[in-house]
Amino acid sequence: MLRRVKVVPLALAVALFAALAAAAAFSAASVSYRSAERDGHRVGEVLIGDQVVIVLRTSAGGYVPLERAEVVASRLRAALGEELGARDIEVMPVAGGSALYIGDRLIVTANQAEADAQGATPEALASLWRSNILGALGIADVSPEAPASGQEATPSQEPAPSQGQTAKPAAAAGDSIDWTGTAQKWVPIFSLETEGAYIGAAQVAGPPAQVAKVKGVAELRLNFQNIGRIFVYVPVSAISLTKLDRVQGVSVWATGDIGLVRF
């Protein structure tokens, strides 16, 4: 945990918190690329945080897989600088395959050669990449579009789970929750105790559908028999000092806070 600083004026605290939140968001959505070996072949991988979201196995446009991964990572990094929702990330048909767009930005094209190399149709492969990105960002796909007729992804068409590209579906209707896959994001953390009130940021992680519900983390600081203190972190679906609506299955990985008021 980051050490708390002394009380500062409210306006300065808010400015510091905004800077902290911005830095936290960048960290959570950091994009990188790397070379890897899969099935005896060199491939290019694109990652968000530590999650592989896109694997490129073939050359295209004069670029080898690693070079393609570098270009895709650069496009993705630029696109993630904006506030996104599930509908901003789309799969669209293009000449020779399907393309993944974020807003009006082309991110990557799944051409026929790439799809054949990964045992999928172009649309199924691009849709898988989209699902991976949504999962890595902790964005719930509340209204996924159905695949075009004749291009449904089947178990035999999708890349094998060992490739590190398993799609992370959102929670099913009702009380059924898909506990597979992992997502993470930064949210506000707030606490109220005898010494004062504090705000900051916390990184939460868990199933994508559950992480998407988290709006903040409540921090409870309790005295234990006058000889110690217990710190309890509760991921919640709404920021409130009077009611804690805990989101199950989500853990807190890191926190930081700034003193606002001392009583």
PASEBA-1860 file (N, C-alpha, C; in nm, 3 decimals):
! residues 263
1> MLRRVKVV> 0.084/-0.119/0.000/0.000/0.000/0.000/0.087/0.124/0.000 ~ 0.048/0.228/-0.073/0.120/0.354/-0.073/0.097/0.424/0.060 ~ 0.203/0.488/0.114/0.190/0.558/0.240/0.103/0.681/0.224 ~ 0.014/0.705/0.318/-0.073/0.821/0.311/0.004/0.949/0.343 ~ -0.031/1.058/0.278/0.033/1.187/0.304/-0.049/1.265/0.404 ~ 0.007/1.373/0.457/-0.064/1.455/0.554/-0.177/1.531/0.488 ~ -0.260/1.592/0.572/-0.377/1.663/0.522/-0.334/1.777/0.429 ~ -0.403/1.791/0.316/-0.376/1.897/0.221/-0.507/1.968/0.190
9> PLALAVAL> -0.502/2.090/0.137/-0.626/2.160/0.101/-0.711/2.076/0.007 ~ -0.843/2.090/0.017/-0.935/2.007/-0.060/-0.911/2.019/-0.210 ~ -0.891/2.142/-0.261/-0.872/2.160/-0.406/-0.747/2.087/-0.453 ~ -0.639/2.095/-0.373/-0.516/2.027/-0.410/-0.534/1.876/-0.403 ~ -0.608/1.831/-0.303/-0.632/1.687/-0.289/-0.708/1.633/-0.409 ~ -0.809/1.709/-0.453/-0.886/1.665/-0.569/-0.799/1.659/-0.693 ~ -0.711/1.759/-0.710/-0.621/1.760/-0.825/-0.524/1.642/-0.820 ~ -0.472/1.614/-0.700/-0.381/1.501/-0.686/-0.452/1.370/-0.712
17> FAALAAAA> -0.576/1.361/-0.665/-0.652/1.238/-0.688/-0.680/1.218/-0.836 ~ -0.711/1.326/-0.908/-0.735/1.315/-1.051/-0.611/1.266/-1.123 ~ -0.494/1.318/-1.083/-0.369/1.273/-1.144/-0.343/1.127/-1.112 ~ -0.371/1.088/-0.985/-0.353/0.949/-0.946/-0.444/0.857/-1.025 ~ -0.571/0.897/-1.041/-0.666/0.815/-1.115/-0.624/0.802/-1.260 ~ -0.575/0.911/-1.320/-0.531/0.906/-1.460/-0.412/0.813/-1.476 ~ -0.318/0.822/-1.383/-0.202/0.733/-1.390/-0.244/0.589/-1.369 ~ -0.339/0.567/-1.277/-0.386/0.431/-1.251/-0.454/0.374/-1.374
25> AFSAASVS> -0.536/0.454/-1.441/-0.606/0.406/-1.560/-0.507/0.369/-1.670 ~ -0.402/0.450/-1.687/-0.302/0.419/-1.789/-0.233/0.288/-1.757 ~ -0.201/0.270/-1.626/-0.133/0.147/-1.587/-0.220/0.027/-1.613 ~ -0.351/0.038/-1.579/-0.440/-0.075/-1.595/-0.459/-0.113/-1.741 ~ -0.451/-0.014/-1.831/-0.475/-0.042/-1.972/-0.347/-0.035/-2.054 ~ -0.231/-0.059/-1.992/-0.104/-0.052/-2.065/-0.102/-0.158/-2.174 ~ -0.055/-0.119/-2.291/-0.052/-0.207/-2.408/0.093/-0.235/-2.446 ~ 0.123/-0.360/-2.477/0.258/-0.398/-2.518/0.249/-0.508/-2.623
33> YRSAERDG> 0.364/-0.543/-2.679/0.370/-0.653/-2.776/0.498/-0.731/-2.753 ~ 0.501/-0.853/-2.803/0.620/-0.935/-2.785/0.620/-1.049/-2.886 ~ 0.736/-1.109/-2.901/0.750/-1.228/-2.984/0.737/-1.351/-2.895 ~ 0.675/-1.454/-2.947/0.659/-1.577/-2.871/0.664/-1.695/-2.966 ~ 0.686/-1.812/-2.910/0.688/-1.935/-2.991/0.566/-2.018/-2.959 ~ 0.491/-2.053/-3.062/0.372/-2.136/-3.046/0.374/-2.244/-3.153 ~ 0.363/-2.366/-3.109/0.360/-2.479/-3.202/0.480/-2.479/-3.296 ~ 0.595/-2.438/-3.243/0.717/-2.439/-3.322/0.731/-2.322/-3.418
41> HRVGEVLI> 0.643/-2.221/-3.411/0.649/-2.106/-3.500/0.657/-1.978/-3.417 ~ 0.728/-1.877/-3.470/0.735/-1.747/-3.405/0.608/-1.668/-3.437 ~ 0.544/-1.614/-3.335/0.423/-1.536/-3.353/0.440/-1.401/-3.284 ~ 0.353/-1.309/-3.318/0.349/-1.181/-3.249/0.229/-1.175/-3.157 ~ 0.250/-1.131/-3.034/0.142/-1.122/-2.937/0.122/-0.976/-2.894 ~ -0.003/-0.938/-2.880/-0.039/-0.805/-2.828/-0.104/-0.825/-2.692 ~ -0.061/-0.748/-2.593/-0.109/-0.765/-2.457/-0.169/-0.636/-2.404 ~ -0.272/-0.648/-2.321/-0.323/-0.539/-2.239/-0.295/-0.579/-2.095
49> GDQVVIVL> -0.210/-0.503/-2.028/-0.162/-0.547/-1.898/-0.080/-0.672/-1.917 ~ -0.115/-0.778/-1.847/-0.044/-0.905/-1.863/-0.127/-1.009/-1.939 ~ -0.235/-0.964/-2.004/-0.322/-1.056/-2.075/-0.298/-1.048/-2.225 ~ -0.275/-1.163/-2.289/-0.262/-1.169/-2.434/-0.401/-1.156/-2.495 ~ -0.419/-1.054/-2.578/-0.552/-1.032/-2.638/-0.554/-1.062/-2.787 ~ -0.440/-1.053/-2.854/-0.433/-1.080/-2.998/-0.305/-1.159/-3.026 ~ -0.318/-1.266/-3.102/-0.202/-1.343/-3.150/-0.202/-1.338/-3.302 ~ -0.091/-1.302/-3.361/-0.076/-1.295/-3.506/0.026/-1.398/-3.550
57> RTSAGGYV> -0.016/-1.487/-3.641/0.069/-1.598/-3.683/0.128/-1.581/-3.823 ~ 0.070/-1.495/-3.904/0.112/-1.486/-4.044/0.165/-1.347/-4.076 ~ 0.240/-1.340/-4.186/0.287/-1.211/-4.238/0.179/-1.150/-4.327 ~ 0.181/-1.016/-4.336/0.083/-0.946/-4.422/0.137/-0.808/-4.454 ~ 0.116/-0.765/-4.579/0.159/-0.632/-4.619/0.308/-0.609/-4.606 ~ 0.387/-0.715/-4.615/0.531/-0.703/-4.602/0.580/-0.701/-4.458 ~ 0.491/-0.723/-4.362/0.527/-0.723/-4.220/0.522/-0.866/-4.165 ~ 0.624/-0.904/-4.090/0.624/-1.033/-4.022/0.535/-1.022/-3.899
65> PLERAEVV> 0.497/-1.136/-3.836/0.404/-1.130/-3.723/0.444/-1.033/-3.612 ~ 0.571/-1.028/-3.575/0.612/-0.937/-3.467/0.594/-0.792/-3.508 ~ 0.626/-0.759/-3.633/0.607/-0.622/-3.681/0.459/-0.585/-3.686 ~ 0.376/-0.681/-3.725/0.232/-0.657/-3.724/0.183/-0.631/-3.582 ~ 0.236/-0.709/-3.487/0.196/-0.691/-3.347/0.235/-0.552/-3.297 ~ 0.351/-0.502/-3.341/0.395/-0.368/-3.300/0.299/-0.261/-3.353 ~ 0.257/-0.275/-3.479/0.163/-0.179/-3.538/0.029/-0.185/-3.466 ~ -0.020/-0.305/-3.442/-0.150/-0.321/-3.375/-0.144/-0.264/-3.234
73> ASRLRAAL> -0.035/-0.290/-3.162/-0.021/-0.237/-3.026/-0.023/-0.085/-3.026 ~ 0.042/-0.025/-3.124/0.045/0.121/-3.134/-0.096/0.176/-3.158 ~ -0.172/0.113/-3.249/-0.309/0.156/-3.275/-0.397/0.138/-3.151 ~ -0.381/0.026/-3.084/-0.462/-0.004/-2.967/-0.431/0.093/-2.855 ~ -0.304/0.124/-2.837/-0.262/0.217/-2.732/-0.325/0.355/-2.753 ~ -0.327/0.400/-2.878/-0.388/0.529/-2.909/-0.538/0.527/-2.885 ~ -0.603/0.417/-2.921/-0.748/0.408/-2.906/-0.790/0.401/-2.760 ~ -0.707/0.341/-2.673/-0.745/0.325/-2.534/-0.727/0.452/-2.453
81> GEELGARD> -0.681/0.558/-2.517/-0.672/0.686/-2.449/-0.806/0.754/-2.436 ~ -0.910/0.693/-2.492/-1.045/0.749/-2.489/-1.135/0.661/-2.401 ~ -1.242/0.721/-2.349/-1.339/0.645/-2.270/-1.417/0.553/-2.362 ~ -1.422/0.424/-2.327/-1.480/0.325/-2.418/-1.594/0.250/-2.352 ~ -1.687/0.207/-2.437/-1.790/0.113/-2.398/-1.788/-0.004/-2.494 ~ -1.867/-0.105/-2.465/-1.867/-0.226/-2.549/-1.905/-0.194/-2.694 ~ -1.996/-0.100/-2.714/-2.041/-0.069/-2.849/-1.936/0.008/-2.930 ~ -1.833/0.060/-2.862/-1.727/0.131/-2.935/-1.630/0.035/-3.002
89> IEVMPVAG> -1.631/-0.091/-2.961/-1.539/-0.190/-3.016/-1.620/-0.283/-3.106 ~ -1.595/-0.277/-3.237/-1.679/-0.344/-3.334/-1.598/-0.432/-3.429 ~ -1.662/-0.536/-3.477/-1.608/-0.619/-3.586/-1.687/-0.588/-3.711 ~ -1.618/-0.553/-3.819/-1.684/-0.514/-3.943/-1.624/-0.590/-4.061 ~ -1.707/-0.629/-4.158/-1.654/-0.698/-4.276/-1.574/-0.602/-4.364 ~ -1.462/-0.650/-4.415/-1.380/-0.573/-4.509/-1.339/-0.668/-4.621 ~ -1.280/-0.612/-4.725/-1.235/-0.695/-4.836/-1.132/-0.796/-4.789 ~ -1.162/-0.923/-4.810/-1.067/-1.028/-4.773/-1.075/-1.075/-4.631
97> GSALYIGD> -1.172/-1.027/-4.551/-1.180/-1.075/-4.413/-1.269/-0.989/-4.327 ~ -1.234/-0.979/-4.198/-1.308/-0.898/-4.102/-1.208/-0.812/-4.026 ~ -1.250/-0.691/-3.989/-1.161/-0.598/-3.922/-1.218/-0.559/-3.786 ~ -1.128/-0.534/-3.692/-1.165/-0.489/-3.559/-1.141/-0.338/-3.550 ~ -1.246/-0.266/-3.515/-1.239/-0.121/-3.504/-1.269/-0.079/-3.361 ~ -1.204/0.028/-3.315/-1.242/0.097/-3.193/-1.279/0.238/-3.235 ~ -1.408/0.270/-3.228/-1.456/0.395/-3.285/-1.434/0.391/-3.436 ~ -1.367/0.492/-3.488/-1.336/0.492/-3.631/-1.192/0.451/-3.659
105> RLIVTANQ> -1.124/0.395/-3.558/-0.985/0.354/-3.573/-0.977/0.206/-3.611 ~ -0.910/0.175/-3.719/-0.882/0.036/-3.753/-0.772/-0.016/-3.661 ~ -0.798/-0.127/-3.593/-0.699/-0.184/-3.502/-0.624/-0.299/-3.568 ~ -0.698/-0.396/-3.624/-0.634/-0.512/-3.685/-0.734/-0.579/-3.779 ~ -0.681/-0.641/-3.885/-0.764/-0.713/-3.980/-0.737/-0.863/-3.969 ~ -0.843/-0.939/-3.959/-0.833/-1.085/-3.963/-0.858/-1.128/-4.107 ~ -0.749/-1.145/-4.184/-0.767/-1.188/-4.323/-0.782/-1.340/-4.329 ~ -0.806/-1.391/-4.446/-0.832/-1.534/-4.459/-0.711/-1.618/-4.420
113> AEADAQGA> -0.591/-1.571/-4.457/-0.470/-1.647/-4.424/-0.450/-1.657/-4.273 ~ -0.473/-1.546/-4.204/-0.459/-1.547/-4.057/-0.565/-1.636/-3.994 ~ -0.687/-1.627/-4.045/-0.795/-1.710/-3.990/-0.766/-1.858/-4.013 ~ -0.716/-1.894/-4.133/-0.683/-2.033/-4.162/-0.574/-2.083/-4.067 ~ -0.476/-1.997/-4.040/-0.365/-2.036/-3.953/-0.412/-2.060/-3.811 ~ -0.524/-1.999/-3.772/-0.573/-2.013/-3.635/-0.699/-2.100/-3.627 ~ -0.736/-2.162/-3.741/-0.848/-2.255/-3.739/-0.982/-2.190/-3.713 ~ -1.003/-2.070/-3.770/-1.129/-1.999/-3.748/-1.168/-1.927/-3.876
121> TPEALASL> -1.291/-1.878/-3.882/-1.329/-1.788/-3.990/-1.276/-1.649/-3.957 ~ -1.261/-1.561/-4.055/-1.214/-1.425/-4.024/-1.302/-1.355/-3.920 ~ -1.434/-1.368/-3.934/-1.524/-1.301/-3.839/-1.510/-1.359/-3.699 ~ -1.501/-1.493/-3.692/-1.488/-1.555/-3.560/-1.359/-1.512/-3.492 ~ -1.250/-1.502/-3.569/-1.122/-1.462/-3.512/-1.126/-1.317/-3.465 ~ -1.180/-1.227/-3.548/-1.191/-1.088/-3.508/-1.282/-1.071/-3.387 ~ -1.388/-1.149/-3.381/-1.480/-1.144/-3.266/-1.412/-1.193/-3.140 ~ -1.325/-1.292/-3.155/-1.250/-1.343/-3.040/-1.156/-1.236/-2.988
129> WRSNILGA> -1.086/-1.168/-3.078/-0.999/-1.058/-3.037/-1.079/-0.951/-2.964 ~ -1.197/-0.919/-3.015/-1.283/-0.819/-2.950/-1.319/-0.863/-2.808 ~ -1.359/-0.989/-2.793/-1.395/-1.040/-2.661/-1.277/-1.033/-2.565 ~ -1.158/-1.065/-2.615/-1.039/-1.060/-2.530/-1.011/-0.918/-2.482 ~ -1.025/-0.820/-2.572/-1.000/-0.681/-2.536/-1.103/-0.634/-2.433 ~ -1.230/-0.666/-2.455/-1.333/-0.629/-2.358/-1.302/-0.689/-2.222 ~ -1.263/-0.816/-2.220/-1.232/-0.882/-2.094/-1.113/-0.819/-2.024 ~ -1.008/-0.788/-2.100/-0.888/-0.729/-2.040/-0.916/-0.591/-1.983
137> LGIADVSP> -1.010/-0.518/-2.043/-1.045/-0.385/-1.996/-1.154/-0.386/-1.891 ~ -1.211/-0.504/-1.864/-1.318/-0.513/-1.765/-1.449/-0.453/-1.813 ~ -1.471/-0.455/-1.946/-1.594/-0.400/-2.002/-1.691/-0.514/-2.032 ~ -1.809/-0.509/-1.974/-1.909/-0.614/-1.998/-1.972/-0.596/-2.135 ~ -1.980/-0.704/-2.212/-2.044/-0.700/-2.344/-2.192/-0.724/-2.324 ~ -2.266/-0.618/-2.297/-2.407/-0.632/-2.258/-2.498/-0.668/-2.373 ~ -2.458/-0.634/-2.496/-2.545/-0.665/-2.609/-2.463/-0.710/-2.729 ~ -2.401/-0.829/-2.719/-2.319/-0.876/-2.830/-2.402/-0.901/-2.954
145> EAPASGQE> -2.348/-0.868/-3.068/-2.418/-0.892/-3.193/-2.398/-1.036/-3.238 ~ -2.499/-1.093/-3.296/-2.490/-1.231/-3.344/-2.401/-1.236/-3.467 ~ -2.320/-1.344/-3.484/-2.238/-1.357/-3.603/-2.323/-1.367/-3.729 ~ -2.266/-1.326/-3.840/-2.337/-1.337/-3.967/-2.362/-1.482/-4.002 ~ -2.469/-1.506/-4.078/-2.505/-1.642/-4.115/-2.390/-1.709/-4.190 ~ -2.362/-1.834/-4.151/-2.256/-1.910/-4.216/-2.119/-1.881/-4.161 ~ -2.108/-1.790/-4.057/-1.977/-1.756/-4.003/-1.973/-1.775/-3.852 ~ -2.061/-1.862/-3.801/-2.061/-1.885/-3.658/-1.930/-1.951/-3.615
153> ATPSQEPA> -1.879/-1.906/-3.499/-1.759/-1.969/-3.445/-1.799/-2.097/-3.374 ~ -1.740/-2.207/-3.410/-1.766/-2.335/-3.346/-1.643/-2.374/-3.266 ~ -1.657/-2.471/-3.172/-1.541/-2.511/-3.094/-1.424/-2.555/-3.181 ~ -1.452/-2.617/-3.297/-1.343/-2.662/-3.382/-1.280/-2.548/-3.459 ~ -1.353/-2.433/-3.471/-1.300/-2.321/-3.546/-1.218/-2.227/-3.460 ~ -1.250/-2.214/-3.331/-1.182/-2.118/-3.247/-1.043/-2.168/-3.212 ~ -0.948/-2.076/-3.189/-0.815/-2.116/-3.145/-0.824/-2.193/-3.014 ~ -0.736/-2.288/-2.997/-0.737/-2.370/-2.877/-0.706/-2.284/-2.755
161> PSQGQTAK> -0.759/-2.320/-2.636/-0.732/-2.242/-2.515/-0.584/-2.227/-2.486 ~ -0.503/-2.323/-2.527/-0.360/-2.316/-2.499/-0.294/-2.199/-2.568 ~ -0.361/-2.139/-2.666/-0.304/-2.024/-2.735/-0.310/-1.898/-2.650 ~ -0.381/-1.901/-2.539/-0.391/-1.784/-2.453/-0.489/-1.681/-2.503 ~ -0.583/-1.722/-2.589/-0.677/-1.627/-2.645/-0.822/-1.665/-2.616 ~ -0.848/-1.734/-2.505/-0.983/-1.776/-2.473/-1.072/-1.655/-2.447 ~ -1.186/-1.650/-2.512/-1.278/-1.539/-2.492/-1.333/-1.542/-2.350 ~ -1.365/-1.425/-2.297/-1.412/-1.414/-2.160/-1.555/-1.363/-2.163
169> PAAAAGDS> -1.654/-1.453/-2.163/-1.793/-1.409/-2.176/-1.842/-1.335/-2.053 ~ -1.942/-1.249/-2.075/-2.002/-1.178/-1.962/-2.095/-1.271/-1.887 ~ -2.144/-1.224/-1.773/-2.232/-1.305/-1.691/-2.360/-1.337/-1.766 ~ -2.409/-1.459/-1.747/-2.534/-1.500/-1.810/-2.651/-1.436/-1.736 ~ -2.771/-1.450/-1.793/-2.889/-1.390/-1.732/-2.917/-1.455/-1.597 ~ -2.987/-1.383/-1.512/-3.022/-1.434/-1.382/-2.904/-1.432/-1.288 ~ -2.896/-1.535/-1.199/-2.790/-1.540/-1.099/-2.669/-1.619/-1.147 ~ -2.673/-1.671/-1.269/-2.560/-1.750/-1.319/-2.446/-1.658/-1.358
177> IDWTGTAQ> -2.326/-1.685/-1.308/-2.208/-1.602/-1.333/-2.099/-1.689/-1.392 ~ -2.038/-1.640/-1.499/-1.924/-1.709/-1.558/-1.799/-1.667/-1.481 ~ -1.739/-1.762/-1.407/-1.625/-1.730/-1.323/-1.492/-1.754/-1.394 ~ -1.495/-1.781/-1.524/-1.371/-1.803/-1.597/-1.314/-1.669/-1.645 ~ -1.184/-1.665/-1.667/-1.119/-1.545/-1.716/-1.094/-1.445/-1.605 ~ -1.011/-1.346/-1.633/-0.975/-1.246/-1.534/-0.966/-1.109/-1.599 ~ -1.018/-1.008/-1.530/-1.005/-0.869/-1.574/-0.963/-0.786/-1.454 ~ -0.913/-0.666/-1.481/-0.876/-0.577/-1.372/-0.899/-0.432/-1.414
185> KWVPIFSL> -0.918/-0.345/-1.315/-0.931/-0.202/-1.342/-0.908/-0.126/-1.212 ~ -0.890/0.006/-1.225/-0.874/0.093/-1.109/-1.004/0.168/-1.084 ~ -1.040/0.179/-0.956/-1.162/0.247/-0.915/-1.131/0.333/-0.793 ~ -1.220/0.428/-0.758/-1.197/0.508/-0.636/-1.204/0.421/-0.511 ~ -1.124/0.454/-0.411/-1.132/0.389/-0.281/-1.164/0.498/-0.179 ~ -1.253/0.470/-0.085/-1.293/0.571/0.011/-1.301/0.510/0.150 ~ -1.270/0.590/0.252/-1.276/0.540/0.389/-1.312/0.654/0.483 ~ -1.376/0.620/0.592/-1.415/0.716/0.695/-1.383/0.652/0.829
193> ETEGAYIG> -1.300/0.723/0.910/-1.261/0.667/1.039/-1.250/0.780/1.140 ~ -1.208/0.747/1.262/-1.202/0.847/1.367/-1.099/0.955/1.338 ~ -0.992/0.922/1.266/-0.886/1.019/1.237/-0.920/1.110/1.120 ~ -1.014/1.072/1.035/-1.048/1.156/0.920/-1.105/1.077/0.805 ~ -1.124/1.146/0.692/-1.176/1.083/0.571/-1.067/1.080/0.465 ~ -1.066/0.974/0.385/-0.963/0.957/0.285/-1.024/0.910/0.153 ~ -0.962/0.952/0.043/-0.997/0.898/-0.088/-0.869/0.858/-0.157 ~ -0.881/0.776/-0.259/-0.763/0.731/-0.334/-0.807/0.643/-0.449
201> AAQVAGPP> -0.725/0.546/-0.482/-0.756/0.454/-0.591/-0.720/0.313/-0.550 ~ -0.795/0.218/-0.604/-0.770/0.077/-0.575/-0.779/-0.002/-0.704 ~ -0.695/-0.103/-0.718/-0.700/-0.192/-0.833/-0.775/-0.318/-0.792 ~ -0.882/-0.350/-0.867/-0.959/-0.470/-0.839/-0.941/-0.570/-0.952 ~ -0.959/-0.697/-0.923/-0.942/-0.801/-1.024/-1.040/-0.914/-0.996 ~ -1.082/-0.981/-1.104/-1.175/-1.092/-1.091/-1.238/-1.123/-1.225 ~ -1.347/-1.202/-1.227/-1.417/-1.232/-1.351/-1.462/-1.103/-1.419 ~ -1.446/-1.090/-1.551/-1.481/-0.965/-1.620/-1.620/-0.912/-1.588
209> AQVAKVKG> -1.720/-1.000/-1.585/-1.857/-0.954/-1.560/-1.871/-0.895/-1.421 ~ -1.797/-0.950/-1.322/-1.806/-0.899/-1.186/-1.726/-0.769/-1.171 ~ -1.608/-0.765/-1.233/-1.527/-0.643/-1.226/-1.602/-0.525/-1.286 ~ -1.678/-0.550/-1.392/-1.753/-0.442/-1.456/-1.855/-0.379/-1.362 ~ -1.900/-0.453/-1.260/-2.000/-0.401/-1.167/-1.939/-0.310/-1.060 ~ -1.808/-0.321/-1.039/-1.744/-0.249/-0.929/-1.732/-0.100/-0.962 ~ -1.785/-0.016/-0.873/-1.776/0.129/-0.889/-1.676/0.191/-0.792 ~ -1.639/0.117/-0.688/-1.543/0.168/-0.591/-1.509/0.062/-0.489
217> VAELRLNF> -1.418/0.096/-0.397/-1.378/0.005/-0.289/-1.393/0.080/-0.157 ~ -1.468/0.021/-0.064/-1.483/0.077/0.070/-1.373/0.019/0.159 ~ -1.304/0.106/0.230/-1.198/0.062/0.320/-1.246/0.079/0.464 ~ -1.247/-0.030/0.539/-1.288/-0.028/0.679/-1.165/-0.050/0.766 ~ -1.143/0.038/0.862/-1.026/0.028/0.950/-1.078/0.006/1.092 ~ -1.048/-0.108/1.148/-1.105/-0.150/1.276/-0.995/-0.172/1.379 ~ -1.023/-0.133/1.504/-0.930/-0.161/1.614/-0.951/-0.304/1.662 ~ -0.841/-0.370/1.695/-0.848/-0.508/1.742/-0.793/-0.515/1.883
225> QNIGRIFV> -0.883/-0.519/1.981/-0.849/-0.534/2.122/-0.744/-0.434/2.167 ~ -0.745/-0.315/2.109/-0.654/-0.206/2.146/-0.506/-0.238/2.126 ~ -0.477/-0.344/2.050/-0.336/-0.378/2.027/-0.301/-0.382/1.879 ~ -0.400/-0.366/1.794/-0.372/-0.371/1.651/-0.489/-0.315/1.572 ~ -0.471/-0.308/1.440/-0.575/-0.258/1.351/-0.597/-0.357/1.238 ~ -0.722/-0.366/1.195/-0.758/-0.455/1.084/-0.807/-0.368/0.969 ~ -0.750/-0.390/0.849/-0.789/-0.317/0.729/-0.871/-0.411/0.641 ~ -0.995/-0.373/0.612/-1.085/-0.455/0.532/-1.120/-0.378/0.405
233> YVPVSAIS> -1.107/-0.443/0.289/-1.136/-0.380/0.161/-1.256/-0.449/0.096 ~ -1.359/-0.372/0.064/-1.484/-0.428/0.013/-1.515/-0.368/-0.123 ~ -1.500/-0.444/-0.234/-1.542/-0.394/-0.366/-1.694/-0.379/-0.366 ~ -1.742/-0.260/-0.406/-1.886/-0.233/-0.399/-1.937/-0.183/-0.534 ~ -2.068/-0.198/-0.554/-2.130/-0.159/-0.680/-2.178/-0.014/-0.679 ~ -2.168/0.054/-0.564/-2.205/0.195/-0.554/-2.123/0.259/-0.443 ~ -2.084/0.385/-0.463/-2.006/0.455/-0.362/-2.100/0.517/-0.259 ~ -2.097/0.464/-0.137/-2.186/0.510/-0.031/-2.119/0.485/0.103
241> LTKLDRVQ> -2.131/0.579/0.195/-2.075/0.563/0.329/-2.175/0.497/0.424 ~ -2.297/0.475/0.379/-2.400/0.418/0.466/-2.441/0.278/0.427 ~ -2.415/0.237/0.303/-2.457/0.104/0.258/-2.347/0.043/0.173 ~ -2.309/-0.081/0.206/-2.205/-0.152/0.132/-2.269/-0.266/0.052 ~ -2.276/-0.249/-0.078/-2.331/-0.353/-0.166/-2.213/-0.425/-0.230 ~ -2.164/-0.529/-0.163/-2.042/-0.597/-0.205/-2.061/-0.670/-0.336 ~ -1.956/-0.665/-0.421/-1.952/-0.742/-0.546/-1.871/-0.868/-0.520 ~ -1.935/-0.984/-0.530/-1.870/-1.110/-0.499/-1.768/-1.150/-0.605
249> GVSVWATG> -1.665/-1.220/-0.564/-1.568/-1.277/-0.657/-1.461/-1.181/-0.704 ~ -1.457/-1.059/-0.647/-1.359/-0.959/-0.689/-1.264/-0.931/-0.572 ~ -1.134/-0.925/-0.602/-1.034/-0.899/-0.499/-0.968/-0.764/-0.523 ~ -0.902/-0.711/-0.421/-0.829/-0.584/-0.430/-0.680/-0.615/-0.433 ~ -0.611/-0.566/-0.537/-0.469/-0.594/-0.555/-0.379/-0.484/-0.501 ~ -0.419/-0.358/-0.516/-0.332/-0.248/-0.475/-0.417/-0.127/-0.440 ~ -0.366/-0.042/-0.349/-0.439/0.077/-0.309/-0.345/0.194/-0.290 ~ -0.402/0.315/-0.291/-0.330/0.437/-0.257/-0.431/0.540/-0.215
257> DIGLVRF> -0.397/0.628/-0.120/-0.495/0.727/-0.077/-0.427/0.858/-0.038 ~ -0.509/0.963/-0.026/-0.464/1.098/0.005/-0.554/1.152/0.118 ~ -0.495/1.209/0.222/-0.573/1.265/0.331/-0.647/1.390/0.287 ~ -0.777/1.398/0.321/-0.860/1.514/0.285/-0.891/1.599/0.408 ~ -0.940/1.534/0.513/-0.985/1.607/0.631/-0.937/1.534/0.754 ~ -0.885/1.606/0.851/-0.847/1.545/0.979/-0.936/1.601/1.088 ~ -0.995/1.509/1.165/-1.089/1.551/1.270/-1.014/1.579/1.400
END
